[in-house]
Amino acid sequence: MDLDEVADELYEVPPEEFIALRTARQEEARADGDKVLAKAIGALPKPSTAAWVSNLLVRAQRPEIEGLVELGGLLREAQQNLAGDAMRALSSQRSQLLGALTRQASALARARGRRISSSVADQVEETLRAAMADPEAGEALLTGRLTSPMSYSGLGTTVSRPDLRLVRPPAGDRTPPKRPGRPASTEQRPSADERKRARDREREAARRAAEAQRRRELEEARRAAEEAAAQAEEAQAAADDERQRIDELDARRASLEARVAELADQLAHAEGEVAEIAAQLKRAERRRKSAEHEAAEAVVARERARARVEELAAAEE
């Protein structure tokens, strides 16, 4: 394990996993007795979300990023040579390339479970734009180890530089950026052969950029078709589940309706029995009252009979 390997690993994981992984690798270095490496690992800064997404893009689409940086050099050269038509053609290619790469960066983040906001996507596009505008920024982006997004104002002639703040690879792995040549004198004009070569390079760059654009569009179309097919399968599965649920609910409804009908019959029968019992109760109540009345009259007759008996018995004496 060396710092270069650790940096490559750290700047590929999502920012929320960075600290834990950095601590783990630092502890491993300490366990191996390499205090210098442990200190260097601990000094690696956590990347912003936009920087992480830019690093993902470089790792996944390095040839496209190299083409982006090369196209930036051609734009600067066309500007210096005052090639207006070439500038317009290359500027159009630049806009298409920036948009396509920014969309690819967003897709890569989604594949890692992260949906980036529009502001982060704008920072990624500004980083790509800076890589086109300035050779040092292009070199920084190609390391795949940015810790913060880059921005750049102007194209080629400005002396300002973006704030790179990156972890650079070992000195032996860095290649000095190629800077476009400048005329020896501001009064010197390019020769006809030089202008022809510049036009040839511009046409070739435009052709390569157009071919790259077609490849990207084809890849995006295939990806969109795959996503649409996956969504269609998911929708079909969801529809099948809903149909099964509808069938189950329909069967349940039919069962409950049958049960309701059965209970309705039982209720009607019970209500009939209640009505019959109520009628019987009324008749029994009438009979009870009649019996009680007769019983009362019988008691009166009994008492009269006893009184008569006692009266007759007293008369005999």
C-alpha positions in Angstrom: 0.0 0.0 0.0 1.3 3.5 -1.0 -0.2 6.9 -1.0 -1.0 6.8 -4.7 -3.1 3.7 -4.3 -4.9 5.0 -1.2 -5.7 8.3 -2.9 -7.1 6.5 -5.9 -9.3 4.5 -3.6 -10.4 7.4 -1.4 -11.4 9.8 -4.2 -13.6 7.2 -5.8 -15.9 6.4 -2.8 -18.8 8.8 -2.0 -17.9 11.7 0.2 -19.9 10.3 3.2 -17.7 7.2 3.2 -14.4 9.1 2.8 -13.6 9.8 6.4 -14.3 6.2 7.6 -12.2 4.7 4.8 -9.4 7.3 5.3 -9.2 6.4 9.0 -9.1 2.7 8.2 -6.3 3.1 5.8 -4.4 5.4 8.2 -4.7 2.7 10.9 -3.5 0.1 8.5 -0.4 2.2 7.7 0.3 2.7 11.4 -0.1 -1.1 12.0 2.5 -1.6 9.3 4.8 0.8 11.1 4.7 3.4 8.3 4.1 6.6 10.3 5.0 8.8 7.3 2.4 7.2 5.1 -0.2 7.3 7.9 0.4 11.0 8.3 0.1 11.6 4.6 -3.1 9.6 4.4 -4.6 11.6 7.3 -3.8 14.8 5.4 -5.8 13.9 2.4 -8.8 16.3 2.3 -12.4 15.1 1.8 -13.8 16.0 -1.6 -17.0 18.0 -2.2 -19.9 16.3 -4.0 -19.1 18.0 -7.2 -15.5 17.1 -7.1 -16.4 13.4 -6.3 -18.7 13.3 -9.3 -16.0 14.9 -11.6 -13.6 12.2 -10.4 -16.1 9.5 -11.2 -16.5 10.9 -14.7 -12.7 10.9 -15.3 -12.4 7.3 -14.2 -15.4 6.1 -16.3 -14.9 8.3 -19.4 -11.2 9.1 -19.5 -10.9 9.1 -23.3 -13.8 11.6 -23.5 -12.2 13.8 -20.9 -8.9 13.7 -22.8 -10.8 14.7 -25.9 -12.4 17.5 -24.0 -9.0 18.9 -22.9 -7.6 18.5 -26.4 -10.6 20.4 -27.8 -9.9 23.2 -25.4 -6.4 23.5 -26.8 -7.8 23.7 -30.3 -10.2 26.4 -29.3 -7.3 28.4 -27.8 -5.3 27.9 -30.9 -8.2 28.9 -33.2 -8.6 32.0 -31.0 -5.0 33.0 -31.4 -5.2 32.4 -35.1 -8.4 34.4 -35.3 -10.1 31.6 -37.1 -13.7 32.7 -36.7 -15.4 29.8 -38.5 -13.3 27.3 -36.7 -14.1 29.0 -33.4 -17.8 28.8 -34.0 -17.7 25.1 -35.0 -15.5 24.2 -32.1 -17.6 26.2 -29.7 -20.7 24.3 -30.8 -18.8 21.0 -30.3 -17.7 22.3 -26.8 -21.3 23.0 -25.7 -22.5 19.6 -26.9 -19.6 17.9 -25.3 -20.0 19.7 -22.0 -23.8 19.0 -21.8 -23.3 15.3 -22.7 -20.5 14.8 -20.2 -22.4 16.5 -17.4 -25.4 14.2 -18.0 -23.1 11.2 -17.9 -21.7 12.5 -14.6 -25.2 12.7 -13.2 -25.9 9.2 -14.4 -22.8 7.8 -12.8 -23.7 9.4 -9.5 -27.2 7.9 -9.7 -25.7 4.5 -10.4 -23.8 5.0 -7.1 -27.1 5.7 -5.3 -26.7 9.5 -5.3 -29.0 12.0 -7.1 -27.1 15.2 -7.5 -28.8 18.6 -7.4 -28.9 21.1 -10.3 -26.3 23.3 -8.4 -23.9 20.3 -8.1 -24.4 19.5 -11.8 -23.6 23.2 -12.6 -20.4 22.9 -10.6 -19.4 19.8 -12.5 -20.0 21.6 -15.8 -18.0 24.5 -14.7 -15.2 22.2 -13.7 -15.2 20.6 -17.2 -15.3 24.1 -18.7 -12.3 25.1 -16.7 -10.4 21.9 -17.8 -11.0 23.0 -21.4 -10.0 26.6 -20.8 -6.8 26.1 -18.9 -4.1 23.4 -19.4 -3.4 23.2 -15.7 -7.0 22.7 -14.9 -7.2 20.0 -17.5 -4.2 18.2 -15.9 -5.9 18.6 -12.5 -9.1 17.0 -13.7 -7.3 14.1 -15.4 -5.8 13.1 -12.1 -9.2 12.0 -10.9 -8.4 13.4 -7.4 -10.1 16.8 -7.2 -11.2 17.9 -3.8 -13.3 20.9 -4.9 -14.9 22.0 -8.1 -13.0 24.4 -10.5 -14.2 27.4 -12.4 -12.5 29.7 -14.9 -13.4 33.1 -16.4 -12.1 33.8 -19.9 -10.7 31.6 -22.6 -6.9 31.2 -23.0 -5.9 34.8 -22.8 -6.7 35.4 -19.1 -3.8 35.0 -16.7 -6.0 33.8 -13.8 -5.9 30.2 -12.8 -8.5 28.1 -11.1 -8.0 27.1 -7.5 -7.0 23.4 -8.1 -6.7 22.1 -4.5 -6.1 18.6 -5.6 -4.1 15.6 -4.5 -1.5 15.2 -7.2 0.0 11.9 -8.3 3.6 11.0 -7.6 6.1 13.3 -9.4 7.2 10.5 -11.8 3.6 10.0 -13.0 2.9 13.6 -13.9 3.2 14.8 -17.5 3.7 18.5 -18.0 0.7 20.0 -19.8 1.2 20.9 -23.4 0.7 24.5 -24.0 -0.1 25.8 -27.4 2.6 27.7 -29.2 2.3 31.4 -29.5 3.5 33.6 -32.4 7.0 34.9 -31.8 5.7 38.4 -32.3 2.3 40.0 -32.2 3.0 41.4 -35.6 3.8 38.0 -37.1 1.0 36.3 -39.1 0.8 32.6 -39.6 1.9 31.4 -43.0 -0.5 29.8 -45.6 0.9 26.3 -44.7 0.4 26.9 -41.0 -3.1 28.1 -41.6 -3.8 25.1 -43.7 -2.4 22.8 -41.1 -4.5 24.6 -38.4 -7.6 24.2 -40.6 -6.9 20.5 -41.1 -6.4 20.0 -37.4 -9.6 21.9 -36.7 -11.5 19.8 -39.2 -10.1 16.6 -37.8 -10.9 17.7 -34.2 -14.4 18.6 -35.3 -14.8 15.2 -37.0 -13.5 13.4 -33.9 -15.7 15.5 -31.7 -18.7 14.8 -33.9 -17.9 11.1 -33.9 -17.5 11.1 -30.1 -20.9 13.0 -29.9 -22.5 10.3 -32.0 -21.1 7.6 -29.8 -22.3 9.4 -26.7 -25.8 9.9 -28.2 -25.9 6.2 -29.2 -24.8 5.2 -25.7 -27.3 7.5 -24.1 -30.0 6.1 -26.5 -29.1 2.6 -25.6 -29.1 3.4 -21.9 -32.4 5.2 -22.2 -33.8 2.1 -24.1 -32.5 -0.2 -21.3 -34.0 2.0 -18.6 -37.3 2.2 -20.5 -37.3 -1.6 -20.8 -36.5 -2.0 -17.1 -39.3 0.5 -16.2 -41.7 -1.4 -18.6 -40.8 -4.7 -16.9 -41.3 -3.1 -13.5 -44.6 -1.5 -14.6 -45.8 -4.9 -16.0 -44.8 -6.7 -12.8 -46.7 -4.0 -10.8 -49.7 -4.4 -13.1 -49.6 -8.2 -12.6 -49.5 -7.7 -8.9 -52.4 -5.3 -9.0 -54.4 -7.7 -11.1 -53.7 -10.5 -8.7 -54.7 -8.2 -5.8 -57.9 -7.3 -7.7 -58.7 -11.0 -8.2 -58.1 -11.7 -4.5 -60.3 -8.7 -3.5 -63.0 -9.7 -6.0 -63.1 -13.2 -4.6 -63.1 -11.8 -1.0 -66.0 -9.5 -2.0 -68.0 -12.4 -3.5 -67.4 -14.4 -0.4 -68.5 -11.5 1.8 -71.6 -10.9 -0.3 -72.6 -14.5 0.0 -72.1 -14.3 3.7 -74.2 -11.1 3.9 -76.9 -12.8 1.9 -76.8 -15.8 4.3 -76.9 -13.5 7.3 -79.7 -11.6 5.7 -81.7 -14.8 5.4 -80.9 -15.7 9.0 -81.9 -12.2 10.1 -85.2 -12.3 8.2 -85.9 -15.7 9.8 -85.0 -14.4 13.2 -87.1 -11.4 12.7 -90.0 -13.7 11.8 -89.5 -15.7 15.0 -89.3 -12.5 17.0 -92.6 -11.3 15.6 -94.2 -14.7 16.3 -92.9 -14.8 19.8 -94.1 -11.3 20.3 -97.6 -12.3 19.2 -97.5 -15.3 21.5 -96.4 -13.1 24.3 -99.3 -10.8 23.8 -101.7 -13.7 23.8 -100.1 -15.1 27.0 -100.3 -11.7 28.6 -104.0 -11.5 27.9 -104.6 -15.0 29.2 -102.6 -14.1 32.3 -104.7 -11.1 33.0 -107.9 -13.1 32.4 -106.6 -15.8 34.8 -105.7 -13.3 37.4 -109.2 -11.7 37.1 -110.8 -15.1 37.5 -108.6 -16.0 40.4 -109.6 -12.7 42.1 -113.2 -13.5 41.6 -112.8 -17.0 42.9 -111.1 -15.6 46.1 -114.1 -13.3 46.6 -116.6 -16.2 46.1 -114.6 -18.3 48.5 -114.7 -15.7 51.2 -118.4 -15.3 50.7 -118.9 -19.0 50.9 -116.9 -19.2 54.2 -118.9 -16.3 55.7 -122.1 -18.1 54.8 -121.0 -21.3 56.4 -120.0 -19.5 59.6 -123.3 -17.7 59.6 -125.3 -20.9 59.2 -123.3 -22.7 61.9 -124.0 -19.9 64.4 -127.7 -20.1 63.7 -127.9 -23.8 64.6 -126.4 -23.1 68.0 
